[in-house]
Amino acid sequence: MLRTWSTSFKRWLIENKSRLLKGVSSDRRHVREGAIACEHLPLDVRSWGNLRERHFNELAPSMYHFEEAPMARAFKKVFEKWLGESAMSVTIAP
């Protein structure tokens, strides 16, 4: 559980809270706050498809089902930022 937490999307959101709030839309602000508050967000997701299948389809299908929906686009943008930064940290780490 600790290993999963250390590399989780949720932990990244918490640690980067102030940086992620600078100049963002209200949708992205709600996405970040909602993801942090959600007790059911899987800590081990590593792809957008896996997140949609395991989390959105069960808990929030109306908000995130269609990729073009504003909240889905906002969540995907934040999630992809995490994926990019996570990939960079793995590449840089010894």
C-alpha positions in Angstrom: 0.0 0.0 0.0 2.8 2.4 0.9 4.6 1.7 -2.4 1.4 2.3 -4.4 0.8 5.6 -2.5 4.3 6.9 -3.1 3.7 6.9 -6.9 0.0 7.6 -7.0 -1.9 10.2 -8.9 -3.6 11.3 -5.7 -0.4 11.9 -3.8 0.9 13.9 -6.7 -2.2 16.1 -6.6 -1.8 16.7 -2.9 1.9 17.5 -3.2 1.4 19.9 -6.1 -1.8 21.5 -4.9 -0.6 25.1 -5.1 1.2 24.7 -8.4 -1.9 23.1 -10.0 -4.2 25.9 -8.8 -2.3 28.7 -10.5 -4.4 30.1 -13.3 -6.6 27.1 -13.9 -10.2 26.9 -14.9 -12.9 26.1 -12.4 -13.3 22.6 -14.0 -9.7 21.8 -13.3 -10.0 23.1 -9.8 -13.1 20.9 -9.2 -11.3 17.9 -10.7 -8.3 18.3 -8.4 -10.4 18.8 -5.3 -12.8 15.9 -6.2 -9.9 13.5 -6.9 -8.2 14.4 -3.6 -11.5 14.0 -1.6 -12.6 10.7 -3.3 -11.9 7.7 -1.1 -12.5 5.4 -4.1 -9.8 6.7 -6.5 -7.6 3.7 -7.2 -4.0 4.4 -6.2 -2.5 2.0 -8.7 -3.9 3.4 -12.0 -1.3 4.1 -14.7 -3.4 4.9 -17.7 -6.4 7.0 -18.7 -8.2 3.9 -20.0 -7.7 2.1 -16.7 -8.9 5.1 -14.7 -12.0 5.4 -16.8 -12.8 1.7 -16.5 -12.1 1.3 -12.8 -13.2 4.6 -11.4 -15.3 6.7 -13.7 -17.6 4.0 -15.0 -18.5 3.0 -11.4 -18.6 6.3 -9.6 -19.2 9.2 -12.0 -20.3 7.9 -15.4 -22.4 10.9 -16.3 -19.5 13.4 -15.7 -16.7 11.5 -17.4 -18.3 9.0 -19.8 -17.9 11.2 -22.9 -14.3 12.3 -23.4 -15.5 15.6 -24.9 -17.4 16.6 -21.7 -15.7 19.5 -20.0 -15.0 17.7 -16.7 -13.6 14.7 -18.6 -11.3 16.9 -20.6 -10.2 18.8 -17.5 -9.5 15.5 -15.6 -7.7 14.0 -18.6 -5.4 17.1 -18.9 -4.4 16.9 -15.2 -4.0 13.1 -15.4 -1.8 13.4 -18.4 0.3 16.0 -16.7 0.9 13.6 -13.9 1.7 10.8 -16.3 4.3 13.0 -18.1 5.9 14.1 -14.8 5.9 10.5 -13.5 7.7 9.3 -16.6 10.3 12.0 -16.3 11.0 11.2 -12.7 11.5 7.5 -13.5 13.9 8.4 -16.3 15.9 10.8 -14.1 16.0 8.6 -11.0 19.1 6.5 -10.6 
